[in-house]
Amino acid sequence: MRILIADRLRPYTHSLGARCLLPGTSLACEIFPTRISIWDLSKTLPKHLEDINIDLEGPVADFTVLQELEKGHIDVFGQSQKGYFRYLITGRSEGGLQVVVKKFPECSRKPEKELYCEHTSPKVSPIAFENLSFGCSKAQEWPAIRRRSNLQEILPFWYRLGLWSELPNLAYSKPIDAVGGAASLLAELEKHISDRNLVGMESGFQKLLSVGFEGMFSPRYEDGEHQGILLPPVDVTSIDSPLLLLSYGQKLIRSMLISSSDSEIDILPALLPELHCGRLLNVELPNVGRIDLEWSKKTIRRIAFHPSQTNHTLRFLFHKGISACRLQVANKGIKQRYCSREPFDFICGKSYFFDNFT
């Protein structure tokens, strides 16, 4: 049994100057046809680092900024008056970023550039990333996604960017409710998830999306649009990067779908009604193992579990309305009935599949 996700996360925009996070770094770029402004988000308040000028003659047609969340770079392309251009903005393993030209008008100077600043490459490769999908297949044009404000569309991008934002060089000095600004909404959202308050969860996500992000999901602590949402003041003396909104938010999204301890795995503990179908893959549970999950019509369909310890006794907790399922051991042909909350000894090196939930 294999559970797969075919979706590729590649949001794009035609807007000029939309702030876009460079995946796997603490850098954000404001990209215009003839200029790139680089901002450092490693501290509480964004810091402007440098502007890179691009030698193009406008007006530019079909200007597009695409955030490649599978490979971890920004793709910029369009049609200038002197020809087609395309370049990539990528992170450097030793720190900073570089502009790599793929196609540029011959009569213009290529903007190949390297910029060094404090930066650490991702902790894991994109191949090992967890993957989340809620079955939405609409075009990934970011302004339209934000207008619709549909959590089915937005949360997978948040989840993937949160994984890219777990940078080991970033230090967090305070609990999230002490940082102030949009971080206080994270604390509220965490409480709603813990209490299984579905109404509070949905409004909490929407409020945080409105206040905590700008451009193409670039995080911020302060409400730049002055929307009238009351927030505690931001503690500017802290060293807490706004990337916390992405990385901590990703963990909260996961906690809605899977929560675990050394002895229990709770499946879909706080599923929002609008997230009625979806798949979550490659979830590494500490001291437990790896799990893949699929659900539809708000009901679990399939689970693939790969334990990391031998003779590890675990209980699987299914949501209300499901009492039992079929349990199979891969390559053994062994099938048996498994009841929710029943202790079972799992063996490392074997794969276990759950289906036929009733």
N, C-alpha and C positions, 0 to 999 in steps of 0.2 A: 504494500500500500504506500503510495507516494502522494503527498499533498504539495501542490505547486502553486506559484503565483506568477502569472504571465505579465502583469502590469510592470511598466518601467516608469520610474518617477523622474520626469524631466520638465518641470514647470518653466514657463517662458512668459515674457512680456515684451510689448512693443513700446512701453512707456519710456520716456527719456529721463534718466537720472534716478530710476528706482533703486533703492539701496538693496543690495543682494549679498548674502553671506557666502563667502568662499568656503565650501565644505572642508572640514578637517583642519580649519585654522580659526584664529580669533579675529580675522580680518573681514571687513565688509567693503564692498565696492559700490560707488555710485557711478554708473556707466552712461556716458553721453556719447553721441557720434564722434566727437573730437576730443574727449577728455575722460579720464578715469580718476575719480577721487578715492583714495584709500583711507579707511578708518580702522583703528584698532579698538576692539571690544574686549580686551583682556582685563580692563578695570571697570569700575562702576560707571564712570562717565566716558562716552566715546572720545577718542583722541584722533584728530586729523593728522595723518602722517605725510602724505605726499600726493601731488597731482601728476598724472602721466598724460601728456598731450599726444593726440593721434592725428597724423598728417592725412586728413581726408578733405575732399571738396564736396560741400553739400549744395542743396539739401540731399539728405540720405533717404532712400526709399527702403521700405520693408526692414527697418532697423529692428533687430531682435536680440534680446538677452535671454539665454537659456541656461538654467541651472541644472547641471548634470549630477543628479544625486546617486547614480549608480557608480560612476567612475570618480566623482569628486572634483569637478572643475566647472568653470563658467565658460560658455560658448557664446561668442558675440559675432554677428554677421549682418550683412545688408548690402545695398547697392548704392555706391557713391556716384558722383557725376563722371568719374574717370574709371569706374569698373567695380566689380564685385570684391568684397573683402570678408575675411573670416579670421578670427584669432581666438586663442584660448587663454584664460587666466587660470593658472594652476598654483598650488602650494609647493614650496620647496622643502625637501626633507631636512635641510640645515636651517630653515627658518625663512619666513617671508613668502614672496610670491614671484612669479615670472609671467611675462606675456609671450606666448608662442604663436607666431604668425603661420597660418595655414595657406592663406591666399590674400594677396594685396595688390592694388594697382601698381604697375611697373614704374609709373612716373612719380610715385609717392614714397616717402621714407618709411620703412617698416618700423613699427613701434616695439621692437624686441627690447625687453626691459627686465631687469632683475631688481627686486627690492628686498633688503634684509630687515627683519624686525623679529621680536620675540614670537616664537611660533613652534609648535610641536606637531609632528605628523600624527595621523589617527592611530589610536591604540590597536585597532584591528583592521584587517583588510576588508574592502567592500564585499568580498566573497563570503565572509563569515557573518555579515550583518543579519540581524533579525529582519524579518520582512512582514509587513502588515498591509492588508487590503480589505476594503469593505465592498468590493465589487463594482466600484464606480468607474465608468469608461469614458467620461466626457473629456473634451479637449482640455489640456492642462494650462490654459491661458490664465495667468495668475490674477489679473484684475477681475475677470469674470468669476473666478473661484471665490474671491473675497466678497464680491457683490452677492453671490448666492449664499455665502456663509453656511454651507452645508457641512456638518461634521464628518459625513461619510467621505467627502472629498478632501477635507483639510487635514484630518488627523493622521493619515499615512505620511504626509509630508512632514508634519511636526515630529512624528515618530522617527523617521529616517534622519532628519536634521539633528534631532536629539542624540542619536547614536554618533553622528559625525562630530558633535560638540563635546564629547567626553574627552577633553584634552588634559593630559597629566600635568601640564605646566600651569594650569589655572588653580589658584588657591581660593577657597571659600572660608571666610572668617566667622560668619554668623549664621544662626538658623534663618530659614527663609522668611519667617514672620518678623524678623528684626531688621532686615535689609531695607524694607519700606518700598514705596512705589508699587509696581506691578507684582513684585515678589509676594506681597501680602495676599494677592488673589490666588497665588499658588497654595498658600497655607489654607485658605478657605476651601479651595477645590479639593485638597487632600482630605479635609474633614468631611466634606459631602460624600466622597467616595468611601471613606471608612464607615460612615453612617448609612450607606446605601441609599442616599437621598438623590433619586434620579432627577427630580425637578431642579434641585440645587446644583447638581452636576452639569446639566445642560446649560443653565444660565451662567454658571461659573466658567465653563469653557468659552462661551460667547463673549463674556465680559473680558476675559483675559486675552482673547484674540483681538478685541477692539483696542485695548490699552497697551498690551505688551509687545506688539509687533508693528513694523512699518515696512513699506516696500514689499519685496519678495521674502517675507518671513524673517526679516532682520530683527532681533530682539532688542528691547529697550525697557528701562525701568519707568521712565516718565512719559506721560500722555502728551505727545506732540501735537495732537489735534484738538486738545482742550475740550473734550467731550462732556465734561461735567461729572465724570465718575470720581467719587471721592476716594482718595488714596492717602495713606500716611506719607510724610515727606521721605525722600530717599536719603539714606545715610551716605553722604559723599566721602566720608572718611573710611568707609569699608573698602575692601579689595575684591568684592564679589562681582564677577563678570555677569552681564546680562545673559550670557550663554546659559546661565543657570535655568532660565525660563524654558530653554529647549531641552536640556539634559534631564532636569528634574521633571519637567512636564512629560517627557517620554516615559519615565518610570511610572507616573500616575496613570497614563493611558494603559500601560501594560497591566497595572494593578486592577483595572476594571475587567480585564479579560482573563488574567491568571494571577493568582497569589499562592504563595507556598511557604511552608516551613520544612524542617527536617523530617517531619512525619506526615504532612498533609499537602495535597495539591488541590486548590479550589478552582474549578473551571467556570468561567463566566460569572464571577461573583456579583458584578454590578454593571450589567450590560444595559446601555441606553436603548430605548425602543427603536430609535432611528438607525441604530447599528445592527439591524436585524439579521444580516448575513455578513460573513467575512472569513478570512484566513489569517493566521498568525504562525510564522515559521521560525525555526532555529532559535527558540527561546532557551537560553542556558539558565537553569535554576541552580543556585549554589548548593553544593553538597547533595544534589538530587539527580540531575541529568538534563537532557535536552528534550524538548517537547514541540510537536507541531499540532496545530488545532484548526479545525474547520467547523463552522456552524451556519445554519440557514433557518429562516423563519423563527429566529430567537431560540433555536434548539440545537444542541450539539449534534454534529453528524459523524465526525471522525476525529480520533486522537492517535498520534503516533508518539510513543514514549521510548527514549533510549537512556536507561539508567546509567549513572556514573559510579555506582557502588554495588558490590555483590551482597546478596541476601539483605537488601535494604527493605524493611517493612514500611509500606506507605499506604495511605488512604486517599482515594480520589473522591472529592466531593463534587457532585453534580448539582446544577441549579434546580429550583423547585419545579416539580412536574416530571422529573426523570428519576427513576428508582434503580434501573439496571441497564446493562448493555452486554454485548458479546466481546469477550477478550480473546485475542489470538496471539500466539508466540510465533514470530517470524521464522520461516524455514523448518518449523517443527510440526505444523499441521495440527497443533493442539488448540482446541476451541473450548471455551467454558463460559458460563454466565458469571458476570461480576456485578455485585450490588453496590450502590453508592455507600461510601463510608466503610466499606469492608476492608480490613487489613490484608495486604497481599505482599509476599516476598518477591521482589524483583532482583534479577541477576545482571550484573554488569556484562556488557558484550552482547546481550540479546536485545531484540527490539520487540515491543509490545504494541498491539493495535487494538483500539476500541472502536466499535461501530454498533449498528442496530440498537440505538438508544430507545428505551421505552419508559 
